[in-house]
Amino acid sequence: MLDFSFWITTLQKKLQNPLPAEDAHILLAPPFRFAKENLAKFVPNETTRTSAVLILLYPHQNSIFFPLMQRPNNSGVHSGQISLPGGKKEESDEDFLATALRETEEEIGVIVPKNNFLGELSPLYIPPSNFLVYPQVAFLDKRPDFLPNDEVAELLELDILDFVKNDYLKTKVIEASYMKGEMPYYDVLHKTLWGATAMILSELKTIIMDKNE
């Protein structure tokens, strides 16, 4: 039987260690992102805005899940893509955790207490939308009732234990409004999970798989 509390406590400890950052991001990054000639294009600039997303872990079906969202088509630069709940940091937000919690409530209708914060992952710059995103990790003791708003075309739930255990990494040609090319992606939930969200989850997977606490 899964000991959810023990697993969460273990993850919280791991999140206090030095994070793998680019070592994990590069596994799911577009091949050109870390090319020497392109490095200057993939750093924040004076017009970059900040945002936060939330990885919300909860027990379900004797495993641990978290929600993902498929954005509606024609919803901007990331139209139709799979994402984590989150969005732009507002002036009224105390910190990036506050941003992630507010956006999670707005987008999927779930209230998460601030005390359920576990830690954060490495910031990641997203050039197409010119955002520097700060991924936050939190938990709930039971699976929530979801009330997605119109920013969510489909709510998805991913089993993190299955995701960590199995190799869902593949490559194929992916096309978006701002690029087209051979890309690494995760083939999960009958979806193509790629880009920034995949890079963030690559880091989380690396942290969970680390045998050191």
C-alpha atoms as one frame of an Amber mdcrd trajectory, in Angstrom:
protein
   0.000   0.000   0.000   1.341   3.421  -0.947   2.477   5.592   1.969   1.588
   8.982   0.524   2.821  11.017   3.506   6.223   9.326   3.457   6.556   9.821
  -0.311   5.662  13.517  -0.048   8.086  14.055   2.835  10.854  12.365   0.835
  10.178  14.561  -2.184  10.164  17.693  -0.022  13.641  16.780   1.247  14.901
  16.152  -2.288  13.653  19.559  -3.416  16.002  21.179  -0.887  19.037  19.687
  -2.669  20.768  21.367  -5.626  18.432  21.027  -8.606  19.469  19.329 -11.883
  18.171  22.291 -13.940  19.677  22.266 -17.457  20.967  18.705 -17.080  17.325
  17.600 -16.920  15.850  20.290 -19.200  18.121  19.388 -22.102  16.618  15.891
 -22.328  13.281  17.369 -23.498  14.470  20.616 -25.038  14.346  21.384 -28.764
  17.739  20.294 -30.151  18.629  23.851 -31.125  17.942  25.354 -27.684  21.314
  24.535 -26.148  23.352  24.924 -29.343  26.253  27.304 -28.716  25.193  29.701
 -31.470  21.674  29.990 -30.004  22.427  30.447 -26.311  21.914  34.220 -26.415
  18.372  33.753 -27.742  17.284  31.650 -24.794  17.906  34.007 -21.906  15.452
  36.500 -20.350  15.605  40.112 -21.493  14.364  43.508 -20.274  10.838  42.829
 -21.603  10.524  39.319 -20.128   7.552  38.775 -17.835   7.435  36.339 -14.913
   4.934  33.561 -14.303   4.431  30.453 -12.186   2.914  27.017 -12.681   1.875
  24.369 -10.170   2.560  20.652  -9.997  -0.189  19.523  -7.620   0.327  15.993
  -6.284  -2.457  13.941  -4.688  -3.152  10.262  -3.898  -5.450   8.398  -6.282
  -5.910   4.726  -7.196  -3.076   3.684  -4.862  -0.693   5.950  -6.738   0.084
   9.671  -6.994  -1.338  11.894  -9.705  -1.191  15.537 -10.768  -3.343  17.567
 -13.203  -2.377  18.829 -16.631  -4.443  20.948 -18.998  -4.805  20.986 -22.742
  -5.153  24.558 -23.909  -7.941  25.377 -26.393  -6.990  25.775 -30.027  -6.501
  29.387 -31.095  -5.643  30.372 -27.507  -2.419  32.174 -28.319   1.167  31.194
 -28.953   0.772  27.911 -27.030  -2.592  27.054 -28.583  -3.607  23.417 -28.160
  -0.555  22.485 -26.086  -0.447  20.570 -22.811   0.421  22.735 -19.815   0.409
  22.895 -16.044  -2.040  25.230 -14.320  -0.466  28.651 -13.956   0.011  32.048
 -15.491   1.431  35.542 -15.231   2.496  36.955 -11.870   0.295  39.876 -10.863
   1.406  42.810  -8.708  -1.001  41.641  -6.005   0.727  38.241  -5.760   2.990
  38.010  -2.732   5.340  35.544  -4.427   5.461  32.919  -7.167   3.676  30.381
  -4.992   0.795  32.830  -4.612   0.683  33.193  -8.401   0.597  29.440  -8.937
  -2.113  28.891  -6.305  -4.284  31.729  -7.622  -4.021  30.544 -11.208  -4.754
  26.952 -10.174  -7.952  28.054  -8.462  -8.956  30.164 -11.457  -8.178  27.583
 -14.135  -9.152  24.244 -12.583 -11.221  25.320  -9.568  -8.943  23.813  -6.901
  -7.945  25.637  -3.709  -4.535  24.603  -2.343  -3.388  25.772   1.126  -0.047
  27.601   1.125   1.127  25.252   3.897   1.000  22.394   1.383   3.966  23.844
  -0.518   6.809  21.339  -1.020   9.369  23.357  -2.951  10.108  24.723  -6.382
  11.931  23.609  -9.497  14.418  25.571 -11.583  13.112  28.678 -13.393  12.722
  28.130 -17.123  12.693  30.761 -19.852  10.061  30.315 -22.589  11.098  32.382
 -25.647   7.882  32.170 -27.755   5.837  33.895 -25.046   8.829  35.684 -23.438
   8.018  34.385 -19.952  10.348  33.234 -17.200   8.337  30.557 -15.414   8.862
  29.458 -11.815   7.466  25.920 -11.267   6.011  25.292  -7.804   5.275  21.905
  -6.212   2.476  21.303  -3.697   0.160  18.522  -2.567  -3.351  17.700  -1.420
  -4.232  14.783   0.873  -6.976  13.589  -1.469  -7.991  13.929  -5.100  -9.795
  17.261  -5.572 -12.976  17.989  -7.479 -11.986  19.861 -10.613 -13.956  22.772
 -12.068 -12.037  23.796 -15.193 -12.732  27.208 -16.723 -12.798  28.090 -20.423
  -8.980  28.258 -20.570  -9.014  24.459 -20.328 -10.087  22.406 -23.341  -9.416
  19.139 -21.506  -8.306  18.286 -17.978  -5.793  15.438 -17.788  -4.451  13.485
 -14.813  -0.996  11.931 -14.994   0.232   9.163 -12.698   3.625  10.435 -11.549
   4.792   7.031 -10.274   4.053   5.431 -13.630   5.652   8.397 -15.407   8.863
   8.035 -13.396   8.989   4.245 -13.722   8.506   4.051 -17.484  10.291   5.600
 -20.440   7.751   7.628 -22.412  10.392   9.688 -24.209  10.105   9.701 -28.017
  10.954  12.019 -30.903   8.994  13.202 -33.933   8.487  16.272 -36.088   6.404
  18.795 -34.161   5.008  21.975 -35.658   3.848  25.107 -33.835   3.179  28.666
 -34.935   6.774  29.636 -34.093   8.771  26.529 -35.151   8.857  23.134 -36.821
  11.364  20.365 -36.293  12.318  17.022 -34.810  11.538  17.252 -31.103  11.749
  15.075 -28.018   8.404  14.600 -26.286   6.593  12.424 -23.771   3.981  10.109
 -25.265   1.536  10.059 -22.342  -2.259   9.936 -22.012  -2.475   9.559 -25.808
  -1.064  13.083 -26.031   2.126  14.731 -27.232   3.624  16.422 -24.177   6.503
  18.629 -25.279   8.155  22.010 -24.850   8.428  23.843 -21.551   6.003  21.573
 -19.684   7.971  18.493 -20.733  11.239  20.168 -19.691   9.782  20.991 -16.263
   8.545  17.416 -15.802  11.923  16.073 -16.915  13.489  17.889 -13.980  10.863
  16.587 -11.543  11.371  13.036 -12.840  15.144  13.361 -12.407  14.702  14.578
  -8.823  12.311  11.774  -7.889  14.622   9.147  -9.398  17.610  10.458  -7.418
  18.474   7.925  -4.718  19.985  10.602  -2.477  17.859  12.635  -0.090
